[in-house]
Amino acid sequence: MSSSVLNASEAQPDVEKEPLVSDKDQKQTTLSGIQKALLGGEDHDEWDCTQYQMDNLTTWTAFLLTKGAAFDKPGTWRCMACAITVSICMAIYTQIGIYGVSISKIDLFVHRLSTFLNVFVGFLLGFFLSSSMLRWYSCTNAFLQLLDSVRSMQMQMIALGVDRVRREMLSRYGILSAWLLHLSLSAQQGGAESRESESAQLEKTWMWLEQARPNLVLPEEKRRLLRHQECYALLWTWVASLVGRMAQDGEIPPMASPTYGRILEIVEAAYGSIRDVRSLQKVRPPFVYVHTLAVLVHVNHILNAISFGLVVGMTTQAAMGKADRNLRSDLPRLVSSLFMAFCMSMVAPFLYLALLDVCVCISQPFTYVEGKIPALKFIRNLEEDIVNAAVMADNT
């Protein structure tokens, strides 16, 4: 009986003694799997919003770069098509309904329409863009600080001569926390949190984790973590508990020592980074502010489309000879100002609309592909650093 149990235990590999990142795991992490699940069938490595040639943006080559740009959104072009439709309708109405009106009154009306809200909308969009970029950089720095905490914990354990099994357990908990945090936030893409329950999001997170790193968590650990929605934060509670046990067992300096305090500072920094990432992703700008700004941008677009339609209608009237003598005499001036009216009334509001879309994308760093933090690349770099540091520690 004892020999059969011994043989069975020898047949099953000890997960704690296996390397953190095997060759099989590296292939599954680098190739499709989780990347295609996160990006709806696309490979994550196909587009990284932080990898581009800065030199290309300083020349006219920037007009040819459409992938990942704000002008690649179908919604933006649909709004532009609606604005063109409004302009055409106003031009037709000018031909039918507006006739015999003095050119000075029409000029005044067009000027008021074209300048309405332009300065105010530009100011609000600039402020929103600045705050969105600050949120993006803050979220990225918080996520990188979490990964640095894992590296710092491993460095402390190596410097203190902790057993290899304990070191790998602490590193594994840190890497697992980073994976779960990234996958749980990515499970809410496109506002999915309003359509899916928390249990469904948790199941999706663990399904993606099994596809990316199937050997990263033990079955008993998974069973315990599945009970909690914020399991990525709970892992650092396990790390703190394990560090306390190691201090009591004499594997690391006692609790009263400065070294133990330094280790707890690493745990607190990791937990604070998780809190910052979650708050920057989930706590969005107030709806009343974003909604009001979006309405102002669209109203400004509509008013400028009406303005351009009036200019086109007046120019057409003068060209077809349907207007009065004064308007026909101003035909050269109307034709020359038609291009400027197109730039001010159609191109500028379109750029405002694209800028609003940019602000929305970068204000959610884990939601939209165009502004998504390359977290998978960061986690892969962390795993490589952990493995390389472990090899150096075992051979020095």
Salt bridges, closest charged atoms under 4 A:
GLU16 OE2 - ARG172 NH2 2.50
ASP25 OD2 - ARG213 NE 3.76
ASP45 OD1 - ARG380 NH2 3.28
ASP48 OD2 - LYS377 NZ 3.23
ASP107 OD2 - ARG333 NH2 3.12
ASP148 OD1 - ARG151 NH1 2.97
GLU168 OE2 - ARG164 NH2 2.96
GLU193 OE2 - ARG284 NH2 2.57
GLU196 OE2 - LYS204 NZ 2.94
GLU210 OE2 - LYS222 NZ 3.42
GLU220 OE2 - ARG223 NH2 2.34
GLU220 OE2 - ARG224 NE 3.15
GLU221 OE1 - ARG172 NH1 2.77
GLU230 OE2 - ARG278 NH2 2.85
ASP249 OD1 - ARG245 NH1 3.82
GLU251 OE1 - ARG166 NE 3.46
GLU265 OE1 - ARG262 NH1 3.72
ASP276 OD1 - ARG275 NE 3.91
ASP357 OD2 - LYS73 NZ 2.95
GLU383 OE2 - ARG213 NH1 2.32
ASP385 OD2 - ARG151 NE 2.98
ASP394 OD2 - ARG164 NE 3.46
ASP394 OD1 - ARG167 NH2 3.12
